[in-house]
Amino acid sequence: MNQQSENAPGKRPDIAIDYENIDVARIMDDIKARVAGESVGESASAGAADSAPVPDFDLRSGDAQPPARGRARGLALRLMSPFRPLIKLLILPVYDEFQQTVRILHNTNLRLDHLYEVTDRDRHNAIVRLDRQREYTKLLHSLSHNLVVELTKLKIENDTLKARLEILEKDFDFLGKRERALEREVLE
């Protein structure tokens, strides 16, 4: 079925669309030619349009819209109507995939935030634990050093006491011998 309106004066020609045999390239060429024709017509009448008063549109009422914009929108909607199922077929899955990707990224960001918090907490705990272990290691080193010093002092004191004991034993033996010698002298 081929639709084409007649070119009436002051009326723009509609784009011919064969719905049984859709040729997108030809339709796009027709649209480009039409837009190019309108821009040439507008540039020729630009001098006259400059001197003509600009109509006031009450945009708040919503009833009066600029006529060119409404016609262009209506034309665009009519042109796109045969492609609406194709557009829905192509764009809806992309939009759904986009929304799904956004949800997945949001969930991933939440998990990452949670993991950052857990990692920071664990890192803080590990740092506290390491600092405590460092302090314990320093204390153990200090303690072992102090124990070595004390053991050395005790060994020296032990050796000194052994030497004194030997001296006292010699003195005791000497005094014992002297006592016996004096007893013999007295008894004799």
Rosetta constraint file for C-alpha pairs under 8 A:
AtomPair CA 1 CA 18 HARMONIC 5.64 0.50
AtomPair CA 1 CA 19 HARMONIC 6.26 0.50
AtomPair CA 1 CA 20 HARMONIC 6.64 0.50
AtomPair CA 2 CA 16 HARMONIC 6.58 0.50
AtomPair CA 2 CA 17 HARMONIC 6.10 0.50
AtomPair CA 2 CA 18 HARMONIC 4.81 0.50
AtomPair CA 2 CA 19 HARMONIC 7.30 0.50
AtomPair CA 3 CA 15 HARMONIC 8.00 0.50
AtomPair CA 3 CA 16 HARMONIC 5.35 0.50
AtomPair CA 3 CA 17 HARMONIC 6.08 0.50
AtomPair CA 3 CA 18 HARMONIC 6.97 0.50
AtomPair CA 4 CA 13 HARMONIC 7.72 0.50
AtomPair CA 4 CA 14 HARMONIC 6.14 0.50
AtomPair CA 4 CA 15 HARMONIC 6.65 0.50
AtomPair CA 4 CA 16 HARMONIC 4.98 0.50
AtomPair CA 4 CA 17 HARMONIC 7.75 0.50
AtomPair CA 5 CA 13 HARMONIC 6.21 0.50
AtomPair CA 5 CA 14 HARMONIC 5.83 0.50
AtomPair CA 6 CA 13 HARMONIC 6.65 0.50
AtomPair CA 7 CA 11 HARMONIC 6.47 0.50
AtomPair CA 7 CA 12 HARMONIC 6.64 0.50
AtomPair CA 7 CA 13 HARMONIC 5.31 0.50
AtomPair CA 8 CA 12 HARMONIC 7.47 0.50
AtomPair CA 8 CA 13 HARMONIC 7.82 0.50
AtomPair CA 15 CA 27 HARMONIC 7.07 0.50
AtomPair CA 15 CA 30 HARMONIC 6.59 0.50
AtomPair CA 15 CA 31 HARMONIC 7.19 0.50
AtomPair CA 16 CA 27 HARMONIC 7.51 0.50
AtomPair CA 17 CA 22 HARMONIC 6.88 0.50
AtomPair CA 17 CA 27 HARMONIC 7.14 0.50
AtomPair CA 18 CA 22 HARMONIC 5.61 0.50
AtomPair CA 18 CA 23 HARMONIC 7.77 0.50
AtomPair CA 19 CA 82 HARMONIC 7.63 0.50
AtomPair CA 23 CA 27 HARMONIC 6.41 0.50
AtomPair CA 24 CA 28 HARMONIC 6.11 0.50
AtomPair CA 25 CA 29 HARMONIC 6.19 0.50
AtomPair CA 26 CA 30 HARMONIC 6.17 0.50
AtomPair CA 27 CA 31 HARMONIC 6.22 0.50
AtomPair CA 28 CA 32 HARMONIC 6.12 0.50
AtomPair CA 29 CA 33 HARMONIC 6.09 0.50
AtomPair CA 30 CA 34 HARMONIC 6.07 0.50
AtomPair CA 31 CA 35 HARMONIC 6.12 0.50
AtomPair CA 32 CA 36 HARMONIC 6.04 0.50
AtomPair CA 33 CA 37 HARMONIC 6.05 0.50
AtomPair CA 34 CA 38 HARMONIC 6.18 0.50
AtomPair CA 35 CA 39 HARMONIC 6.15 0.50
AtomPair CA 36 CA 40 HARMONIC 6.28 0.50
AtomPair CA 37 CA 41 HARMONIC 6.20 0.50
AtomPair CA 38 CA 42 HARMONIC 5.97 0.50
AtomPair CA 39 CA 43 HARMONIC 6.04 0.50
AtomPair CA 40 CA 44 HARMONIC 6.27 0.50
AtomPair CA 41 CA 45 HARMONIC 6.31 0.50
AtomPair CA 42 CA 46 HARMONIC 5.81 0.50
AtomPair CA 43 CA 47 HARMONIC 7.81 0.50
AtomPair CA 45 CA 49 HARMONIC 6.02 0.50
AtomPair CA 46 CA 50 HARMONIC 6.13 0.50
AtomPair CA 47 CA 51 HARMONIC 6.97 0.50
AtomPair CA 48 CA 52 HARMONIC 6.37 0.50
AtomPair CA 49 CA 53 HARMONIC 7.86 0.50
AtomPair CA 57 CA 64 HARMONIC 6.17 0.50
AtomPair CA 57 CA 65 HARMONIC 6.70 0.50
AtomPair CA 57 CA 66 HARMONIC 7.06 0.50
AtomPair CA 58 CA 62 HARMONIC 7.42 0.50
AtomPair CA 58 CA 64 HARMONIC 6.29 0.50
AtomPair CA 58 CA 65 HARMONIC 7.86 0.50
AtomPair CA 59 CA 63 HARMONIC 7.79 0.50
AtomPair CA 59 CA 64 HARMONIC 6.68 0.50
AtomPair CA 59 CA 65 HARMONIC 6.83 0.50
AtomPair CA 65 CA 69 HARMONIC 7.36 0.50
AtomPair CA 65 CA 70 HARMONIC 6.69 0.50
AtomPair CA 66 CA 70 HARMONIC 6.54 0.50
AtomPair CA 67 CA 71 HARMONIC 6.13 0.50
AtomPair CA 68 CA 72 HARMONIC 5.98 0.50
AtomPair CA 69 CA 73 HARMONIC 6.06 0.50
AtomPair CA 70 CA 74 HARMONIC 6.07 0.50
AtomPair CA 71 CA 75 HARMONIC 5.96 0.50
AtomPair CA 72 CA 76 HARMONIC 5.99 0.50
AtomPair CA 73 CA 77 HARMONIC 6.10 0.50
AtomPair CA 74 CA 78 HARMONIC 6.12 0.50
AtomPair CA 75 CA 79 HARMONIC 6.01 0.50
AtomPair CA 76 CA 80 HARMONIC 6.01 0.50
AtomPair CA 77 CA 81 HARMONIC 5.99 0.50
AtomPair CA 78 CA 82 HARMONIC 7.94 0.50
AtomPair CA 79 CA 83 HARMONIC 7.92 0.50
AtomPair CA 80 CA 84 HARMONIC 6.07 0.50
AtomPair CA 83 CA 87 HARMONIC 5.99 0.50
AtomPair CA 84 CA 88 HARMONIC 6.04 0.50
AtomPair CA 85 CA 89 HARMONIC 5.96 0.50
AtomPair CA 86 CA 90 HARMONIC 6.09 0.50
AtomPair CA 87 CA 91 HARMONIC 5.67 0.50
AtomPair CA 87 CA 92 HARMONIC 7.80 0.50
AtomPair CA 88 CA 92 HARMONIC 5.26 0.50
AtomPair CA 89 CA 93 HARMONIC 6.90 0.50
AtomPair CA 90 CA 94 HARMONIC 6.80 0.50
AtomPair CA 91 CA 95 HARMONIC 6.02 0.50
AtomPair CA 92 CA 96 HARMONIC 6.03 0.50
AtomPair CA 93 CA 97 HARMONIC 5.91 0.50
AtomPair CA 94 CA 98 HARMONIC 5.95 0.50
AtomPair CA 95 CA 99 HARMONIC 6.10 0.50
AtomPair CA 96 CA 100 HARMONIC 6.02 0.50
AtomPair CA 97 CA 101 HARMONIC 5.93 0.50
AtomPair CA 98 CA 102 HARMONIC 6.10 0.50
AtomPair CA 99 CA 103 HARMONIC 6.17 0.50
AtomPair CA 100 CA 104 HARMONIC 6.08 0.50
AtomPair CA 101 CA 105 HARMONIC 5.97 0.50
AtomPair CA 102 CA 106 HARMONIC 6.01 0.50
AtomPair CA 103 CA 107 HARMONIC 6.14 0.50
AtomPair CA 104 CA 108 HARMONIC 6.00 0.50
AtomPair CA 105 CA 109 HARMONIC 5.98 0.50
AtomPair CA 106 CA 110 HARMONIC 6.20 0.50
AtomPair CA 107 CA 111 HARMONIC 6.16 0.50
AtomPair CA 108 CA 112 HARMONIC 5.99 0.50
AtomPair CA 109 CA 113 HARMONIC 6.01 0.50
AtomPair CA 110 CA 114 HARMONIC 6.19 0.50
AtomPair CA 111 CA 115 HARMONIC 6.02 0.50
AtomPair CA 112 CA 116 HARMONIC 5.96 0.50
AtomPair CA 113 CA 117 HARMONIC 6.22 0.50
AtomPair CA 114 CA 118 HARMONIC 6.14 0.50
AtomPair CA 115 CA 119 HARMONIC 5.81 0.50
AtomPair CA 116 CA 120 HARMONIC 5.93 0.50
AtomPair CA 117 CA 121 HARMONIC 6.07 0.50
AtomPair CA 118 CA 122 HARMONIC 5.98 0.50
AtomPair CA 119 CA 123 HARMONIC 5.83 0.50
AtomPair CA 120 CA 124 HARMONIC 5.99 0.50
AtomPair CA 121 CA 125 HARMONIC 6.14 0.50
AtomPair CA 122 CA 126 HARMONIC 5.96 0.50
AtomPair CA 123 CA 127 HARMONIC 6.05 0.50
AtomPair CA 124 CA 128 HARMONIC 6.19 0.50
AtomPair CA 125 CA 129 HARMONIC 6.03 0.50
AtomPair CA 126 CA 130 HARMONIC 5.97 0.50
AtomPair CA 127 CA 131 HARMONIC 6.02 0.50
AtomPair CA 128 CA 132 HARMONIC 6.11 0.50
AtomPair CA 129 CA 133 HARMONIC 6.10 0.50
AtomPair CA 130 CA 134 HARMONIC 6.01 0.50
AtomPair CA 131 CA 135 HARMONIC 6.22 0.50
AtomPair CA 132 CA 136 HARMONIC 6.15 0.50
AtomPair CA 133 CA 137 HARMONIC 5.96 0.50
AtomPair CA 134 CA 138 HARMONIC 6.12 0.50
AtomPair CA 135 CA 139 HARMONIC 6.07 0.50
AtomPair CA 136 CA 140 HARMONIC 5.96 0.50
AtomPair CA 137 CA 141 HARMONIC 6.02 0.50
AtomPair CA 138 CA 142 HARMONIC 6.06 0.50
AtomPair CA 139 CA 143 HARMONIC 5.90 0.50
AtomPair CA 140 CA 144 HARMONIC 5.94 0.50
AtomPair CA 141 CA 145 HARMONIC 6.05 0.50
AtomPair CA 142 CA 146 HARMONIC 6.06 0.50
AtomPair CA 143 CA 147 HARMONIC 6.00 0.50
AtomPair CA 144 CA 148 HARMONIC 6.10 0.50
AtomPair CA 145 CA 149 HARMONIC 6.22 0.50
AtomPair CA 146 CA 150 HARMONIC 6.07 0.50
AtomPair CA 147 CA 151 HARMONIC 5.92 0.50
AtomPair CA 148 CA 152 HARMONIC 6.02 0.50
AtomPair CA 149 CA 153 HARMONIC 6.18 0.50
AtomPair CA 150 CA 154 HARMONIC 6.04 0.50
AtomPair CA 151 CA 155 HARMONIC 6.01 0.50
AtomPair CA 152 CA 156 HARMONIC 6.13 0.50
AtomPair CA 153 CA 157 HARMONIC 6.03 0.50
AtomPair CA 154 CA 158 HARMONIC 5.84 0.50
AtomPair CA 155 CA 159 HARMONIC 6.02 0.50
AtomPair CA 156 CA 160 HARMONIC 6.06 0.50
AtomPair CA 157 CA 161 HARMONIC 6.01 0.50
AtomPair CA 158 CA 162 HARMONIC 6.09 0.50
AtomPair CA 159 CA 163 HARMONIC 6.17 0.50
AtomPair CA 160 CA 164 HARMONIC 6.17 0.50
AtomPair CA 161 CA 165 HARMONIC 5.93 0.50
AtomPair CA 162 CA 166 HARMONIC 6.13 0.50
AtomPair CA 163 CA 167 HARMONIC 6.19 0.50
AtomPair CA 164 CA 168 HARMONIC 5.93 0.50
AtomPair CA 165 CA 169 HARMONIC 5.92 0.50
AtomPair CA 166 CA 170 HARMONIC 6.12 0.50
AtomPair CA 167 CA 171 HARMONIC 6.05 0.50
AtomPair CA 168 CA 172 HARMONIC 5.82 0.50
AtomPair CA 169 CA 173 HARMONIC 5.97 0.50
AtomPair CA 170 CA 174 HARMONIC 5.93 0.50
AtomPair CA 171 CA 175 HARMONIC 5.89 0.50
AtomPair CA 172 CA 176 HARMONIC 5.86 0.50
AtomPair CA 173 CA 177 HARMONIC 6.06 0.50
AtomPair CA 174 CA 178 HARMONIC 6.05 0.50
AtomPair CA 175 CA 179 HARMONIC 5.91 0.50
AtomPair CA 176 CA 180 HARMONIC 6.23 0.50
AtomPair CA 177 CA 181 HARMONIC 6.06 0.50
AtomPair CA 178 CA 182 HARMONIC 6.03 0.50
AtomPair CA 179 CA 183 HARMONIC 6.05 0.50
AtomPair CA 180 CA 184 HARMONIC 6.11 0.50
AtomPair CA 181 CA 185 HARMONIC 6.18 0.50
AtomPair CA 182 CA 186 HARMONIC 6.03 0.50
AtomPair CA 183 CA 187 HARMONIC 5.93 0.50
AtomPair CA 184 CA 188 HARMONIC 5.85 0.50
